[in-house]
Amino acid sequence: MKLYKNKNGFTLVEVMVIITIIGILASLTIYGIGSWRKKASETEVKNALVSLSNIMENERNFNNGYPTSLPSSYRYNTTSLTVTYKSGGDVTRYCADGISNNDSSVVYMIKSPSKEPQAGTCPSF
C-alpha cells in the first residue's frame, strides 16, 4: 500500500516566495527609474542655465553690460523646461530660473557673475 503520491508542481510556499521576489525586484526597478529621471531633469536644467550664463557673459563683453531680456542667441530646443529671466532693470546683473516641466521639484537658478547653477529660485531685485 502506497501512502504518498508523487505530485508534480509547486507548493503554495514556493509560489509565495517567487511572488515576493518578483515584487521586490519590481519596486527596485521603479525606484531606480524614478531617481534616474530626476537626475536627467536636473542635468538638463543645469546645462540650459550654464549655456545661458555663457551667452550672457558674451553679451556683457561685447555690449558693455548684460541685456535686460533674454538674448535672441539663446535657444533651448525643448519643452521639458522653462527658463525665466530677471534683469533687475539694469545692465550690471541678472538672474535666471530654470524649472523642469517633467519634475516640478527640479528648480535651479543662475545669477551674475556665477557660472554654476544653484538650487532654488532667484531672489527678488
C-alpha positions as CSV (number, residue, x, y, z in Angstrom):
1,M,0.0,0.0,0.0
2,K,1.3,3.4,-1.1
3,L,0.7,6.3,1.3
4,Y,2.1,9.2,-0.7
5,K,1.6,10.0,-4.3
6,N,4.3,11.8,-6.2
7,K,2.8,15.1,-7.5
8,N,4.4,17.5,-9.9
9,G,4.1,21.2,-9.4
10,F,4.9,24.0,-6.9
11,T,3.8,24.2,-3.3
12,L,1.9,27.2,-2.0
13,V,5.0,28.4,-0.1
14,E,7.2,28.2,-3.2
15,V,4.7,30.3,-5.2
16,M,4.5,32.9,-2.4
17,V,8.3,33.2,-2.3
18,I,8.5,33.7,-6.1
19,I,5.8,36.4,-6.0
20,T,7.6,38.1,-3.1
21,I,10.9,38.1,-5.0
22,I,9.2,39.5,-8.2
23,G,7.5,42.3,-6.1
24,I,10.9,43.3,-4.6
25,L,12.6,43.4,-8.0
26,A,9.7,45.4,-9.4
27,S,9.8,48.0,-6.6
28,L,13.6,48.4,-7.0
29,T,13.2,48.9,-10.7
30,I,10.5,51.6,-10.2
31,Y,12.7,53.4,-7.6
32,G,15.7,53.3,-10.0
33,I,13.8,54.7,-12.9
34,G,12.4,57.5,-10.7
35,S,15.8,58.6,-9.5
36,W,17.2,58.3,-13.0
37,R,14.5,60.6,-14.4
38,K,15.1,63.2,-11.7
39,K,18.9,63.3,-12.3
40,A,18.2,63.6,-16.1
41,S,15.9,66.6,-15.4
42,E,18.5,68.2,-13.1
43,T,21.2,67.8,-15.7
44,E,19.0,69.3,-18.4
45,V,18.1,72.4,-16.4
46,K,21.7,72.9,-15.2
47,N,23.0,72.7,-18.8
48,A,20.4,75.2,-20.0
49,L,21.4,77.7,-17.3
50,V,25.1,77.2,-18.0
51,S,24.5,77.8,-21.7
52,L,22.6,81.0,-20.8
53,S,25.4,82.2,-18.5
54,N,27.9,81.8,-21.3
55,I,25.7,83.8,-23.7
56,M,25.2,86.5,-21.0
57,E,28.9,86.8,-20.5
58,N,29.4,87.2,-24.2
59,E,26.7,89.9,-24.3
60,R,28.3,91.7,-21.4
61,N,31.8,91.6,-23.0
62,F,30.6,92.8,-26.4
63,N,27.9,95.3,-25.3
64,N,29.3,96.7,-22.1
65,G,26.6,95.1,-19.9
66,Y,24.1,92.4,-19.6
67,P,20.9,92.6,-21.7
68,T,17.6,93.4,-19.9
69,S,15.9,90.5,-21.7
70,L,16.8,87.1,-22.9
71,P,19.2,87.4,-25.9
72,S,17.9,86.2,-29.2
73,S,21.0,83.9,-29.5
74,Y,19.8,81.9,-26.5
75,R,17.6,79.0,-27.6
76,Y,16.8,75.8,-25.7
77,N,15.0,73.4,-28.0
78,T,12.9,71.5,-25.5
79,T,9.5,71.7,-23.9
80,S,10.7,69.9,-20.8
81,L,12.0,73.0,-19.0
82,T,11.1,76.7,-18.6
83,V,13.7,79.4,-18.2
84,T,12.6,82.7,-16.6
85,Y,15.0,85.7,-16.9
86,K,15.2,88.6,-14.5
87,S,17.4,91.6,-15.1
88,G,16.7,93.9,-12.2
89,G,16.2,96.8,-14.7
90,D,20.0,97.4,-15.2
91,V,22.9,96.0,-17.1
92,T,25.1,95.2,-14.1
93,R,23.4,92.0,-13.0
94,Y,20.9,89.3,-14.0
95,C,19.4,86.1,-12.6
96,A,17.5,83.3,-14.3
97,D,15.4,80.5,-13.0
98,G,15.3,77.1,-14.7
99,I,12.3,74.8,-13.8
100,S,11.8,71.3,-15.2
101,N,8.4,70.7,-16.6
102,N,8.8,66.9,-16.1
103,D,9.6,67.2,-12.4
104,S,8.4,70.3,-10.6
105,S,10.8,69.7,-7.7
106,V,13.8,70.4,-10.0
107,V,14.4,74.2,-9.7
108,Y,17.7,75.9,-10.2
109,M,18.9,79.5,-10.7
110,I,22.0,81.1,-12.0
111,K,22.9,84.7,-11.3
112,S,25.7,87.0,-12.4
113,P,28.7,86.6,-12.1
114,S,28.3,82.9,-11.1
115,K,28.9,80.2,-13.7
116,E,27.4,77.4,-11.5
117,P,23.7,76.9,-11.1
118,Q,22.4,76.7,-7.6
119,A,19.2,75.0,-6.2
120,G,16.3,77.4,-5.7
121,T,14.8,80.4,-7.3
122,C,16.2,83.9,-8.0
123,P,15.9,86.5,-5.2
124,S,13.8,89.5,-6.0
125,F,15.7,92.5,-7.2
